[in-house]
Amino acid sequence: MIEGSMHVVASCCNTEFFHSKVGYNKSMLFLKERLENVPIMSLQTGAQIAQTGDFVVDPRQLKVVAFYCEGPRLDVNPAILNVSDIREVGSLGIIVDSADVIMSPDDLVRLQEVLSYNFKLEGKKVRTESGTKLGTVANFTLDSTTLYVVKLHVRPGVWRSLMSSEMIIDRQQILQVTDDEVLVKDAETREEVKKAPAHQVIDNPFRRAPIEGAAGHHSEE
């Protein structure tokens, strides 16, 4: 268990990463596989320098903030690419200025806290606030403009799998994320979902302080 009391995850702040910096003209949703094993190309040399590996997800925001990188041309291992250093995403892959932006975890000061969580979303147990066990996270969908996790794809347990092969949990339904499980709302009526805020604030024990610039979000000691 992560030590310390951490509360309130800001869902989608005004950081529209891919919309403003990368080659997407409008927001799209896609499964995380679309950014797995993607070539990372150097703008400086025009050559591939690595490919994406595991995602680094910030559990305080449920957002992809970096990628582990793999490849024989890398000078460091492990190697990480911060999403803020991505210039473009296109048919050739992920474009960066040069190999210099792929760094050792020790050199990424701003990501130290996130990396220390060693947070993995896949495999997390999912249950409702009333205690019903829904299954485990098998996959997730990302927003192309922000890299926020917007949907969880949950694989049900043995008995539930007889009735359904997979269920999709929207971000608005998530109440809390811990290092052990994801807590979601019980089933809602369509009218309740319709009235829900566009970006639900999630109570999250990984959160030590409010996200900077997220108005109205307060930590609780």
Backbone as ProteinMPNN parsed JSONL, in Angstrom:
{"seq_chain_A": "MIEGSMHVVASCCNTEFFHSKVGYNKSMLFLKERLENVPIMSLQTGAQIAQTGDFVVDPRQLKVVAFYCEGPRLDVNPAILNVSDIREVGSLGIIVDSADVIMSPDDLVRLQEVLSYNFKLEGKKVRTESGTKLGTVANFTLDSTTLYVVKLHVRPGVWRSLMSSEMIIDRQQILQVTDDEVLVKDAETREEVKKAPAHQVIDNPFRRAPIEGAAGHHSEE", "coords_chain_A": {"N_chain_A": [[0.847, -1.201, 0.0], [0.527, 2.195, -0.837], [2.077, 4.649, 1.075], [0.77, 7.35, 3.072], [-1.751, 9.901, 2.816], [-3.761, 10.334, 0.1], [-5.768, 12.181, -2.028], [-8.463, 12.808, -4.321], [-8.522, 12.911, -7.668], [-7.832, 14.814, -10.465], [-9.779, 14.801, -13.254], [-9.949, 15.52, -16.322], [-7.895, 17.942, -17.046], [-7.055, 21.156, -18.49], [-5.109, 20.439, -20.25], [-4.431, 19.731, -23.372], [-2.815, 17.646, -24.85], [-2.179, 16.001, -27.267], [-3.792, 17.309, -29.061], [-2.749, 19.874, -29.291], [0.005, 19.579, -29.744], [0.591, 17.35, -31.278], [0.048, 15.386, -34.262], [-2.928, 15.235, -34.507], [-6.108, 16.225, -35.525], [-8.502, 16.363, -34.271], [-10.225, 15.264, -31.32], [-9.907, 11.841, -30.564], [-10.827, 8.494, -29.711], [-9.063, 5.639, -28.654], [-7.898, 2.248, -28.335], [-5.342, 1.205, -26.075], [-3.468, -0.363, -27.36], [-2.829, 0.826, -29.727], [-0.718, 2.505, -29.295], [1.298, 0.862, -28.551], [4.43, -0.784, -28.96], [5.249, 0.96, -30.951], [7.172, 2.551, -33.477], [9.795, 4.821, -32.609], [10.881, 7.74, -33.883], [13.685, 9.678, -34.914], [13.834, 13.098, -35.437], [16.083, 14.441, -36.029], [17.9, 12.639, -37.231], [16.33, 11.086, -38.887], [15.997, 8.421, -38.574], [14.909, 5.323, -37.014], [14.951, 5.124, -33.522], [14.109, 3.76, -31.341], [11.446, 1.846, -29.793], [8.095, 1.967, -28.49], [7.391, 0.742, -25.211], [6.191, -0.465, -22.203], [3.509, 1.443, -20.671], [3.603, 4.465, -18.741], [1.543, 5.251, -16.281], [-0.065, 7.83, -14.626], [-1.493, 7.482, -11.606], [-2.869, 9.342, -10.144], [-4.214, 10.925, -11.835], [-5.14, 9.24, -13.743], [-3.83, 8.984, -16.296], [-1.758, 8.691, -19.159], [1.598, 9.381, -18.964], [4.132, 8.93, -19.816], [6.397, 6.776, -21.68], [7.959, 3.632, -21.456], [10.897, 2.7, -23.183], [12.287, 0.685, -25.809], [15.021, -0.9, -27.484], [17.969, -1.495, -29.54], [19.604, 0.702, -30.0], [19.573, 2.421, -27.917], [21.087, 4.262, -25.278], [20.732, 4.015, -22.603], [19.29, 1.998, -19.983], [16.842, 1.052, -17.77], [14.874, 2.935, -20.173], [13.147, 5.975, -20.745], [10.535, 7.821, -22.299], [9.212, 10.945, -22.028], [5.921, 12.138, -22.472], [5.688, 14.808, -23.056], [7.811, 15.399, -24.634], [7.297, 14.512, -27.125], [7.012, 15.188, -30.531], [5.33, 14.712, -32.699], [2.798, 12.46, -33.887], [2.445, 10.056, -36.28], [2.06, 8.345, -39.448], [4.547, 7.145, -39.626], [5.248, 6.705, -37.056], [6.082, 7.612, -33.69], [7.363, 10.818, -33.404], [10.306, 12.394, -32.394], [12.631, 14.945, -31.279], [15.361, 14.115, -31.023], [17.516, 11.369, -30.019], [18.264, 12.16, -27.545], [16.137, 12.887, -25.928], [15.145, 10.654, -24.804], [15.459, 9.219, -21.796], [17.192, 8.145, -18.774], [15.389, 6.892, -15.939], [16.289, 8.136, -13.594], [17.019, 10.653, -14.396], [14.732, 11.998, -14.884], [13.265, 14.107, -13.211], [10.732, 15.24, -12.62], [9.051, 13.115, -12.924], [9.575, 11.328, -10.962], [8.011, 10.763, -8.631], [5.68, 9.63, -9.731], [6.789, 7.4, -11.045], [7.675, 6.007, -8.852], [5.399, 4.855, -7.81], [4.955, 2.659, -9.382], [2.729, 1.892, -10.86], [0.233, -0.152, -12.225], [-2.389, -0.426, -14.357], [-3.795, -2.413, -15.709], [-5.071, -5.558, -14.795], [-5.952, -4.777, -12.33], [-8.367, -5.219, -9.776], [-11.888, -4.778, -10.067], [-14.626, -3.325, -8.502], [-17.985, -2.591, -7.394], [-19.448, 0.188, -5.549], [-21.207, -0.92, -3.766], [-20.126, -3.323, -3.287], [-20.11, -5.387, -5.165], [-18.285, -7.62, -7.132], [-16.792, -7.042, -10.167], [-14.83, -7.873, -11.923], [-11.623, -7.889, -13.564], [-9.359, -5.331, -14.75], [-8.764, -5.434, -18.12], [-8.036, -4.029, -20.323], [-7.722, -0.684, -21.716], [-9.145, 2.434, -22.83], [-7.978, 5.324, -24.507], [-7.966, 8.945, -24.63], [-7.202, 10.814, -27.41], [-6.428, 13.49, -27.373], [-5.576, 14.129, -24.856], [-4.487, 11.95, -23.558], [-5.685, 10.837, -21.377], [-7.135, 8.185, -19.496], [-10.122, 6.99, -20.54], [-11.984, 4.977, -20.659], [-12.505, 1.84, -19.117], [-11.839, -1.508, -19.833], [-13.266, -4.303, -18.755], [-12.618, -7.535, -17.687], [-14.773, -10.06, -16.853], [-15.27, -12.166, -13.897], [-15.25, -15.791, -13.455], [-17.971, -16.709, -13.153], [-19.499, -14.486, -13.976], [-18.595, -14.284, -16.561], [-20.039, -16.103, -17.958], [-22.292, -14.803, -18.649], [-21.463, -12.448, -19.822], [-18.824, -11.358, -21.938], [-17.154, -9.197, -21.719], [-17.086, -6.034, -20.058], [-17.596, -2.506, -20.254], [-16.355, 0.228, -18.565], [-17.081, 3.527, -17.997], [-15.14, 6.525, -17.586], [-16.468, 8.408, -15.993], [-17.821, 6.829, -14.214], [-16.016, 5.965, -12.368], [-15.012, 5.934, -9.045], [-12.918, 5.699, -7.205], [-9.423, 4.981, -7.132], [-7.065, 2.657, -6.181], [-3.983, 1.11, -5.031], [-4.704, -1.477, -5.205], [-7.287, -1.884, -6.279], [-10.087, -0.83, -8.368], [-12.699, 1.276, -7.698], [-16.053, 1.571, -8.517], [-19.098, 3.264, -9.485], [-22.371, 2.088, -8.569], [-24.874, 0.624, -10.742], [-26.389, 3.059, -12.808], [-29.209, 5.147, -13.611], [-30.201, 6.173, -16.886], [-30.852, 8.857, -16.906], [-29.483, 9.877, -14.702], [-26.842, 9.507, -15.51], [-26.807, 11.222, -17.674], [-26.993, 13.699, -16.437], [-24.601, 13.847, -15.135], [-21.383, 15.376, -14.415], [-19.121, 16.429, -17.026], [-16.441, 15.622, -16.692], [-15.586, 13.53, -14.367], [-14.574, 13.867, -10.987], [-12.219, 11.945, -9.306], [-11.854, 10.092, -6.401], [-8.809, 9.385, -4.96], [-6.288, 7.481, -3.547], [-3.646, 7.724, -4.265], [-3.164, 10.319, -4.431], [-1.596, 13.118, -3.178], [-1.669, 15.846, -3.064], [-3.639, 18.582, -4.374], [-4.152, 18.706, -7.926], [-2.219, 20.959, -9.717], [-3.672, 23.905, -10.805], [-6.154, 22.834, -11.109], [-9.155, 23.786, -10.496], [-11.14, 23.98, -7.581], [-10.558, 21.502, -6.537], [-9.707, 19.801, -3.696], [-7.395, 18.639, -1.318], [-7.591, 16.197, 1.285], [-6.609, 15.967, 4.509]], "CA_chain_A": [[0.0, 0.0, 0.0], [1.264, 3.452, -0.858], [1.913, 5.359, 2.327], [0.316, 8.736, 2.972], [-3.148, 10.088, 2.43], [-3.821, 11.045, -1.17], [-7.177, 12.281, -2.377], [-8.977, 13.594, -5.436], [-7.836, 12.914, -8.947], [-8.448, 15.704, -11.449], [-9.988, 13.987, -14.445], [-9.345, 16.091, -17.513], [-7.568, 19.356, -16.94], [-7.066, 21.801, -19.794], [-3.928, 20.039, -21.011], [-4.81, 18.953, -24.549], [-1.48, 17.362, -25.367], [-2.112, 15.602, -28.658], [-4.492, 18.283, -29.901], [-1.94, 21.069, -29.497], [1.389, 19.333, -30.112], [0.776, 16.176, -32.11], [-0.728, 15.444, -35.479], [-4.339, 14.901, -34.509], [-6.892, 17.434, -35.713], [-9.626, 16.369, -33.356], [-10.139, 14.23, -30.306], [-10.316, 10.493, -30.931], [-10.633, 7.48, -28.692], [-8.447, 4.44, -29.201], [-7.369, 1.306, -27.37], [-3.936, 1.465, -25.781], [-2.614, -1.099, -28.286], [-2.422, 1.684, -30.836], [0.553, 3.135, -28.954], [2.23, -0.163, -28.1], [5.411, -1.236, -29.955], [5.26, 1.945, -32.032], [8.52, 3.081, -33.709], [10.117, 6.186, -32.195], [11.75, 8.233, -34.946], [14.427, 10.898, -34.621], [13.723, 14.156, -36.434], [17.452, 14.851, -36.323], [18.57, 11.696, -38.139], [15.383, 10.443, -39.773], [16.049, 6.983, -38.339], [14.248, 4.827, -35.813], [15.892, 5.023, -32.411], [13.559, 2.878, -30.316], [10.005, 1.639, -29.923], [7.431, 2.089, -27.201], [7.153, -0.455, -24.419], [5.121, -0.267, -21.219], [3.045, 2.797, -20.406], [3.68, 5.0, -17.383], [0.247, 5.87, -16.002], [-0.154, 8.569, -13.372], [-2.759, 7.059, -10.998], [-3.559, 10.481, -9.557], [-5.041, 11.521, -12.883], [-5.447, 8.198, -14.723], [-3.339, 9.568, -17.529], [-0.445, 8.232, -19.62], [2.527, 10.515, -18.917], [5.427, 8.563, -20.396], [6.519, 5.415, -22.2], [9.239, 2.945, -21.439], [11.352, 2.514, -24.557], [13.13, -0.48, -26.05], [15.739, -0.861, -28.756], [19.429, -1.656, -29.429], [20.323, 1.96, -30.173], [19.457, 3.242, -26.713], [22.287, 4.317, -24.439], [20.356, 3.772, -21.201], [18.322, 0.942, -19.734], [15.64, 1.349, -18.55], [14.808, 4.219, -20.865], [11.782, 6.513, -20.702], [10.192, 8.996, -23.106], [8.132, 11.754, -21.473], [5.028, 12.52, -23.566], [5.886, 16.228, -23.377], [8.91, 15.494, -25.6], [6.836, 14.006, -28.422], [6.717, 16.271, -31.48], [4.257, 14.357, -33.629], [2.478, 11.052, -34.079], [1.948, 9.911, -37.644], [2.141, 7.018, -40.05], [5.877, 6.579, -39.388], [5.376, 6.402, -35.635], [6.222, 8.763, -32.796], [8.498, 11.639, -33.815], [10.939, 13.212, -31.352], [13.744, 15.729, -31.82], [16.55, 13.282, -31.111], [17.613, 10.326, -28.994], [18.571, 12.782, -26.251], [14.933, 13.056, -25.094], [14.889, 9.374, -24.137], [16.364, 9.342, -20.656], [17.13, 7.241, -17.64], [14.418, 7.349, -14.934], [16.945, 9.002, -12.607], [17.149, 12.005, -14.941], [13.393, 12.576, -15.054], [12.936, 14.542, -11.855], [9.295, 15.474, -12.449], [8.311, 11.851, -12.968], [10.057, 10.435, -9.908], [6.925, 10.315, -7.763], [4.821, 8.729, -10.507], [7.524, 6.159, -11.263], [7.799, 5.29, -7.579], [4.17, 4.108, -7.574], [4.985, 1.42, -10.173], [1.295, 1.646, -11.012], [-0.227, -0.901, -13.386], [-3.848, -0.405, -14.377], [-4.267, -3.731, -16.119], [-5.013, -6.545, -13.732], [-6.586, -4.273, -11.114], [-9.724, -5.694, -9.531], [-12.92, -3.741, -10.174], [-15.852, -3.635, -7.77], [-18.903, -1.461, -7.233], [-19.475, 0.745, -4.2], [-21.999, -1.806, -2.901], [-19.335, -4.519, -3.021], [-20.18, -6.384, -6.24], [-17.049, -7.794, -7.873], [-17.084, -7.036, -11.599], [-13.775, -8.538, -12.683], [-10.33, -7.206, -13.558], [-9.095, -4.477, -15.914], [-8.041, -6.157, -19.162], [-7.593, -3.083, -21.35], [-8.317, 0.628, -21.501], [-9.242, 3.332, -23.975], [-7.373, 6.632, -24.262], [-8.375, 10.116, -25.398], [-6.019, 11.216, -28.177], [-6.013, 14.874, -27.12], [-5.078, 14.312, -23.491], [-3.936, 10.686, -23.062], [-6.396, 10.378, -20.196], [-7.885, 6.939, -19.615], [-11.536, 7.379, -20.556], [-12.816, 3.794, -20.487], [-11.859, 0.609, -18.673], [-12.413, -2.73, -20.379], [-13.181, -5.194, -17.605], [-12.87, -8.95, -17.933], [-15.512, -10.564, -15.689], [-14.847, -13.418, -13.296], [-15.737, -17.015, -14.094], [-19.425, -16.799, -13.213], [-20.027, -13.397, -14.791], [-18.208, -14.499, -17.957], [-21.076, -16.903, -18.6], [-23.318, -13.879, -19.124], [-20.864, -11.363, -20.594], [-17.4, -11.577, -22.168], [-16.433, -7.989, -21.323], [-17.901, -4.858, -19.805], [-16.851, -1.262, -20.396], [-16.632, 1.187, -17.503], [-16.718, 4.883, -18.387], [-14.39, 7.281, -16.574], [-17.414, 9.068, -15.097], [-18.316, 5.879, -13.235], [-14.948, 5.613, -11.433], [-15.043, 6.698, -7.804], [-11.652, 5.647, -6.488], [-8.399, 4.072, -7.624], [-6.026, 2.389, -5.186], [-2.978, 0.214, -5.583], [-5.268, -2.824, -5.266], [-8.541, -2.035, -6.996], [-10.817, 0.326, -8.886], [-14.055, 1.318, -7.166], [-16.928, 2.256, -9.469], [-20.477, 3.475, -9.05], [-23.374, 1.084, -8.902], [-25.594, 0.929, -11.972], [-27.132, 4.31, -12.766], [-30.221, 5.337, -14.633], [-29.726, 6.995, -17.991], [-31.031, 10.263, -16.567], [-28.399, 10.234, -13.802], [-25.624, 9.602, -16.316], [-26.94, 12.408, -18.508], [-26.777, 14.873, -15.612], [-23.278, 13.794, -14.513], [-20.425, 16.302, -15.001], [-18.382, 15.876, -18.162], [-15.215, 14.987, -16.234], [-15.794, 13.192, -12.969], [-13.435, 13.887, -10.073], [-12.068, 10.621, -8.736], [-11.149, 10.015, -5.125], [-7.684, 8.535, -5.269], [-5.308, 7.503, -2.468], [-2.323, 8.055, -4.76], [-3.132, 11.769, -4.524], [-1.149, 13.778, -1.957], [-1.984, 17.273, -3.133], [-4.48, 18.856, -5.538], [-3.47, 18.978, -9.187], [-2.041, 22.398, -9.905], [-4.515, 24.489, -11.852], [-7.46, 22.212, -11.133], [-9.98, 24.57, -9.57], [-12.175, 23.311, -6.816], [-10.147, 20.197, -6.053], [-9.02, 19.99, -2.442], [-6.942, 17.424, -0.656], [-8.056, 16.043, 2.646], [-5.579, 15.378, 5.342]], "C_chain_A": [[0.881, 1.249, 0.0], [1.014, 4.193, 0.433], [1.463, 6.792, 2.084], [-1.125, 8.799, 2.511], [-3.203, 10.926, 1.171], [-5.241, 11.022, -1.678], [-7.363, 13.079, -3.671], [-8.074, 13.578, -6.658], [-8.561, 13.866, -9.872], [-8.581, 14.92, -12.731], [-9.319, 14.604, -15.652], [-9.136, 17.576, -17.311], [-7.54, 19.94, -18.347], [-5.858, 21.462, -20.651], [-4.356, 19.175, -22.176], [-3.544, 18.643, -25.334], [-1.48, 17.051, -26.859], [-2.796, 16.604, -29.581], [-3.576, 19.452, -30.245], [-0.551, 20.779, -30.045], [1.574, 18.227, -31.139], [-0.237, 16.171, -33.243], [-2.109, 14.853, -35.438], [-5.12, 16.197, -34.621], [-8.088, 17.504, -34.768], [-9.478, 15.196, -32.396], [-10.659, 12.902, -30.842], [-10.103, 9.583, -29.734], [-10.023, 6.253, -29.344], [-7.94, 3.549, -28.076], [-5.867, 1.517, -27.225], [-2.993, 0.737, -26.741], [-2.099, -0.24, -29.437], [-1.088, 2.381, -30.565], [1.564, 2.138, -28.374], [3.145, -0.591, -29.25], [5.437, -0.339, -31.194], [6.691, 2.456, -32.232], [8.657, 4.517, -33.204], [11.2, 6.694, -33.135], [12.423, 9.544, -34.535], [14.268, 11.897, -35.757], [15.111, 14.586, -36.901], [18.113, 13.955, -37.363], [17.633, 11.048, -39.152], [15.307, 8.94, -39.586], [15.265, 6.603, -37.083], [15.287, 4.648, -34.714], [15.4, 4.082, -31.321], [12.118, 2.552, -30.682], [9.396, 1.667, -28.536], [7.263, 0.73, -26.543], [5.99, -0.213, -23.483], [4.763, 1.208, -21.065], [3.359, 3.179, -18.96], [2.395, 5.775, -17.152], [0.311, 6.561, -14.646], [-1.492, 8.225, -12.722], [-3.532, 8.197, -10.365], [-4.494, 11.137, -10.56], [-5.6, 10.487, -13.854], [-5.094, 8.698, -16.117], [-1.975, 8.972, -17.873], [0.485, 9.432, -19.688], [3.874, 10.203, -19.546], [5.356, 7.14, -20.932], [7.903, 4.871, -21.873], [9.613, 2.639, -22.881], [12.302, 1.323, -24.652], [13.837, -0.317, -27.391], [17.245, -0.91, -28.573], [20.207, -0.355, -29.515], [20.285, 2.848, -28.926], [20.718, 3.139, -25.865], [22.001, 4.019, -22.978], [19.324, 2.66, -21.122], [18.081, 0.841, -18.225], [15.674, 2.75, -19.142], [13.361, 4.679, -20.942], [11.66, 7.746, -21.594], [9.01, 9.696, -22.45], [7.235, 12.203, -22.627], [5.199, 13.986, -23.961], [7.001, 16.424, -24.395], [8.538, 14.936, -26.964], [6.455, 15.183, -29.32], [5.486, 15.964, -32.325], [4.022, 12.859, -33.586], [1.866, 10.909, -35.459], [2.116, 8.498, -38.138], [3.493, 6.343, -39.818], [6.08, 6.165, -37.931], [5.392, 7.671, -34.808], [7.494, 9.515, -33.167], [8.995, 12.463, -32.638], [12.113, 13.955, -31.979], [14.977, 14.874, -32.04], [16.522, 12.237, -30.008], [17.852, 10.903, -27.608], [17.355, 12.908, -25.345], [14.533, 11.757, -24.403], [15.922, 9.226, -23.03], [16.219, 8.203, -19.652], [16.091, 7.769, -16.654], [15.031, 8.315, -13.924], [17.054, 10.448, -13.073], [15.813, 12.709, -15.102], [12.833, 12.964, -13.693], [11.427, 14.662, -11.65], [8.481, 14.19, -12.426], [8.683, 10.908, -11.826], [8.924, 9.889, -9.036], [6.022, 9.326, -8.484], [5.504, 7.38, -10.704], [7.61, 5.327, -9.988], [6.548, 4.482, -7.25], [4.193, 2.739, -8.256], [3.56, 0.944, -10.456], [0.992, 0.926, -12.318], [-1.749, -0.966, -13.339], [-4.414, -1.771, -14.751], [-4.071, -4.741, -14.988], [-5.641, -6.082, -12.428], [-8.009, -4.849, -10.993], [-10.691, -4.512, -9.586], [-14.147, -4.2, -9.391], [-16.701, -2.385, -7.65], [-18.885, -0.99, -5.786], [-20.301, -0.104, -3.237], [-21.306, -3.139, -2.665], [-19.37, -5.586, -4.092], [-18.866, -6.434, -7.002], [-17.359, -7.933, -9.36], [-16.052, -7.778, -12.424], [-12.464, -7.791, -12.544], [-10.155, -6.388, -14.836], [-8.243, -5.252, -16.909], [-7.446, -5.214, -20.196], [-8.157, -1.716, -20.987], [-8.241, 1.462, -22.769], [-8.711, 4.702, -23.585], [-8.016, 7.704, -25.125], [-7.126, 10.644, -26.102], [-5.542, 12.625, -27.86], [-5.343, 15.057, -25.768], [-4.28, 13.13, -22.959], [-4.511, 10.301, -21.702], [-7.066, 9.038, -20.5], [-9.364, 7.291, -19.511], [-12.482, 6.191, -20.403], [-11.948, 2.622, -20.017], [-12.592, -0.569, -19.306], [-12.181, -3.828, -19.341], [-13.532, -6.622, -18.013], [-13.552, -9.531, -16.706], [-14.904, -11.848, -15.145], [-15.525, -14.598, -13.959], [-17.245, -17.03, -14.239], [-20.012, -15.704, -14.096], [-19.694, -13.59, -16.272], [-19.209, -15.374, -18.703], [-22.162, -16.017, -19.194], [-22.749, -12.788, -20.02], [-19.365, -11.602, -20.736], [-16.569, -10.384, -21.713], [-17.42, -6.878, -21.008], [-17.014, -3.625, -19.863], [-17.316, -0.279, -19.332], [-16.165, 2.564, -17.953], [-15.99, 5.591, -17.247], [-15.308, 7.944, -15.552], [-17.923, 8.139, -13.998], [-17.274, 5.547, -12.162], [-14.987, 6.536, -10.219], [-13.672, 6.787, -7.156], [-10.718, 4.647, -7.143], [-7.362, 3.903, -6.522], [-4.972, 1.502, -5.827], [-3.489, -1.214, -5.688], [-6.475, -2.956, -6.18], [-9.06, -0.701, -7.533], [-12.247, 0.222, -8.369], [-14.921, 2.138, -8.102], [-18.33, 2.383, -8.894], [-21.332, 2.256, -9.363], [-24.109, 1.526, -10.15], [-26.44, 2.175, -11.801], [-28.222, 4.31, -13.814], [-29.645, 6.221, -15.725], [-29.803, 8.476, -17.659], [-29.912, 10.73, -15.652], [-27.089, 10.397, -14.552], [-25.637, 10.882, -17.138], [-26.623, 13.673, -17.726], [-25.373, 14.929, -15.004], [-22.351, 14.8, -15.174], [-19.597, 15.624, -16.075], [-17.135, 15.129, -17.727], [-15.3, 14.765, -14.731], [-14.494, 13.28, -12.174], [-13.385, 12.56, -9.338], [-11.306, 10.7, -7.432], [-10.038, 8.994, -5.274], [-6.614, 8.608, -4.198], [-3.88, 7.714, -2.937], [-2.088, 9.558, -4.729], [-2.691, 12.394, -3.214], [-1.54, 15.245, -1.923], [-2.838, 17.506, -4.348], [-3.64, 19.14, -6.761], [-3.386, 20.474, -9.394], [-2.896, 22.881, -11.06], [-5.887, 23.853, -11.934], [-8.339, 22.871, -10.079], [-10.977, 23.691, -8.862], [-11.798, 21.944, -6.295], [-9.311, 20.402, -4.804], [-8.574, 18.662, -1.887], [-7.468, 17.419, 0.754], [-6.964, 15.37, 3.441], [-6.205, 14.309, 6.249]], "O_chain_A": [[1.856, 1.337, 0.747], [-0.134, 4.351, 0.848], [1.735, 7.374, 1.034], [-1.643, 7.866, 1.897], [-2.759, 12.074, 1.154], [-5.859, 9.96, -1.752], [-6.53, 13.903, -4.046], [-6.993, 14.168, -6.659], [-9.773, 13.751, -10.054], [-7.584, 14.418, -13.249], [-8.193, 14.226, -15.975], [-10.075, 18.369, -17.393], [-7.96, 19.281, -19.298], [-5.606, 22.117, -21.662], [-4.621, 17.987, -21.988], [-3.24, 19.285, -26.339], [-0.846, 17.764, -27.637], [-2.425, 16.734, -30.748], [-3.618, 19.966, -31.363], [0.027, 21.62, -30.734], [2.608, 18.171, -31.805], [-1.252, 16.865, -33.187], [-2.434, 14.021, -36.285], [-4.841, 17.159, -33.907], [-8.617, 18.584, -34.502], [-8.708, 14.265, -32.635], [-11.706, 12.841, -31.486], [-9.293, 9.874, -28.854], [-10.409, 5.867, -30.447], [-7.593, 4.031, -26.998], [-5.206, 1.962, -28.163], [-1.852, 1.159, -26.924], [-1.068, -0.538, -30.04], [-0.405, 2.8, -31.5], [2.564, 2.537, -27.777], [2.688, -0.743, -30.383], [5.618, -0.804, -32.319], [7.365, 2.767, -31.25], [7.742, 5.326, -33.356], [12.302, 6.147, -33.18], [11.812, 10.4, -33.896], [14.538, 11.572, -36.914], [15.285, 15.039, -38.032], [18.799, 14.437, -38.265], [18.088, 10.519, -40.166], [14.631, 8.252, -40.351], [14.996, 7.435, -36.216], [16.363, 4.094, -34.942], [16.181, 3.652, -30.472], [11.633, 2.934, -31.747], [10.074, 1.427, -27.537], [7.03, -0.283, -27.202], [4.915, 0.2, -23.919], [5.586, 2.095, -21.292], [3.379, 2.327, -18.071], [2.179, 6.828, -17.752], [0.691, 5.954, -13.645], [-2.535, 8.634, -13.232], [-4.72, 8.052, -10.075], [-5.446, 11.82, -10.183], [-6.438, 10.813, -14.695], [-5.951, 8.815, -16.993], [-1.138, 8.772, -16.993], [0.196, 10.399, -20.392], [4.673, 11.108, -19.784], [4.402, 6.404, -20.681], [8.902, 5.579, -22.002], [8.745, 2.352, -23.705], [13.02, 1.001, -23.706], [13.32, 0.318, -28.31], [17.759, -0.423, -27.566], [21.377, -0.321, -29.132], [20.907, 3.91, -28.9], [21.329, 2.077, -25.75], [22.925, 3.793, -22.196], [18.581, 2.413, -22.072], [19.018, 0.573, -17.473], [16.401, 3.627, -18.675], [12.456, 3.877, -21.175], [12.551, 8.594, -21.639], [7.931, 9.117, -22.328], [7.747, 12.613, -23.669], [4.884, 14.36, -25.091], [7.126, 17.508, -24.966], [9.376, 14.891, -27.864], [5.681, 16.056, -28.927], [4.696, 16.857, -32.628], [4.93, 12.083, -33.288], [0.876, 11.569, -35.773], [2.294, 7.566, -37.353], [3.581, 5.115, -39.814], [6.97, 5.375, -37.616], [4.791, 8.679, -35.18], [8.573, 8.927, -33.237], [8.218, 13.142, -31.968], [12.538, 13.627, -33.086], [15.574, 14.901, -33.116], [15.62, 12.223, -29.171], [17.665, 10.213, -26.606], [17.503, 13.025, -24.128], [13.679, 11.76, -23.517], [17.118, 9.119, -23.298], [15.266, 7.424, -19.684], [15.926, 8.984, -16.54], [14.348, 9.223, -13.45], [17.167, 11.363, -12.257], [15.772, 13.896, -15.425], [12.032, 12.239, -13.104], [10.904, 14.235, -10.621], [7.342, 14.183, -11.958], [8.152, 9.8, -11.742], [8.883, 8.695, -8.738], [5.641, 8.302, -7.918], [4.872, 6.335, -10.548], [7.617, 4.097, -10.038], [6.624, 3.519, -6.486], [3.557, 1.789, -7.8], [3.236, -0.235, -10.311], [1.44, 1.343, -13.387], [-2.326, -1.498, -12.39], [-5.4, -2.224, -14.169], [-3.037, -4.761, -14.321], [-5.844, -6.884, -11.517], [-8.743, -4.949, -11.977], [-10.35, -3.394, -9.201], [-14.645, -5.31, -9.584], [-16.207, -1.265, -7.785], [-18.372, -1.679, -4.905], [-20.116, -0.018, -2.023], [-21.817, -3.99, -1.937], [-18.711, -6.615, -3.94], [-18.382, -5.403, -7.471], [-18.097, -8.83, -9.766], [-16.362, -8.263, -13.512], [-12.218, -7.136, -11.532], [-10.732, -6.711, -15.874], [-7.133, -5.678, -16.586], [-6.47, -5.553, -20.866], [-8.968, -1.595, -20.069], [-7.406, 1.239, -23.646], [-8.957, 5.185, -22.48], [-8.541, 7.425, -26.203], [-6.108, 10.891, -25.457], [-4.366, 12.931, -28.057], [-4.623, 16.032, -25.557], [-3.492, 13.276, -22.025], [-3.9, 9.531, -20.96], [-7.507, 8.793, -21.623], [-9.803, 7.834, -18.497], [-13.65, 6.369, -20.058], [-10.814, 2.447, -20.463], [-13.822, -0.615, -19.311], [-11.045, -4.226, -19.084], [-14.584, -6.885, -18.596], [-12.978, -9.503, -15.617], [-14.134, -12.528, -15.823], [-16.286, -14.431, -14.913], [-17.76, -17.326, -15.317], [-20.925, -15.964, -14.879], [-20.425, -13.113, -17.14], [-19.23, -15.388, -19.934], [-22.866, -16.419, -20.12], [-23.453, -12.257, -20.879], [-18.705, -12.001, -19.777], [-15.401, -10.544, -21.359], [-18.479, -6.795, -21.63], [-15.824, -3.691, -19.557], [-18.506, 0.012, -19.211], [-14.988, 2.752, -18.259], [-16.21, 5.279, -16.077], [-14.963, 8.032, -14.374], [-18.403, 8.606, -12.965], [-17.603, 4.918, -11.157], [-14.993, 7.76, -10.352], [-13.304, 7.831, -6.616], [-11.147, 3.608, -7.644], [-6.843, 4.885, -5.992], [-5.052, 1.18, -7.013], [-2.786, -2.082, -6.206], [-6.68, -4.004, -6.792], [-8.558, 0.376, -7.21], [-12.922, -0.787, -8.574], [-14.575, 3.268, -8.445], [-18.693, 1.695, -7.941], [-21.053, 1.498, -10.292], [-23.982, 2.675, -10.574], [-27.123, 2.342, -10.79], [-28.162, 3.56, -14.788], [-28.681, 6.949, -15.485], [-28.945, 9.26, -18.066], [-29.43, 11.854, -15.795], [-26.314, 11.311, -14.269], [-24.611, 11.546, -17.284], [-26.051, 14.616, -18.274], [-24.994, 15.944, -14.42], [-22.493, 15.069, -16.367], [-19.391, 14.411, -16.048], [-16.793, 14.106, -18.321], [-15.111, 15.685, -13.935], [-13.444, 12.826, -12.63], [-14.396, 12.102, -8.805], [-10.236, 11.305, -7.364], [-10.29, 7.857, -5.673], [-6.073, 9.685, -3.95], [-2.981, 7.868, -2.111], [-0.975, 10.028, -4.966], [-3.372, 12.209, -2.206], [-1.721, 15.815, -0.847], [-2.786, 16.711, -5.287], [-2.564, 19.731, -6.671], [-4.386, 21.179, -9.258], [-2.846, 22.329, -12.159], [-6.713, 24.279, -12.741], [-8.259, 22.534, -8.897], [-11.577, 22.788, -9.446], [-12.622, 21.277, -5.669], [-8.304, 21.109, -4.847], [-9.295, 17.669, -1.976], [-7.753, 18.46, 1.346], [-6.463, 14.312, 3.06], [-5.501, 13.682, 7.041]]}, "name": "protein", "num_of_chains": 1, "seq": "MIEGSMHVVASCCNTEFFHSKVGYNKSMLFLKERLENVPIMSLQTGAQIAQTGDFVVDPRQLKVVAFYCEGPRLDVNPAILNVSDIREVGSLGIIVDSADVIMSPDDLVRLQEVLSYNFKLEGKKVRTESGTKLGTVANFTLDSTTLYVVKLHVRPGVWRSLMSSEMIIDRQQILQVTDDEVLVKDAETREEVKKAPAHQVIDNPFRRAPIEGAAGHHSEE"}
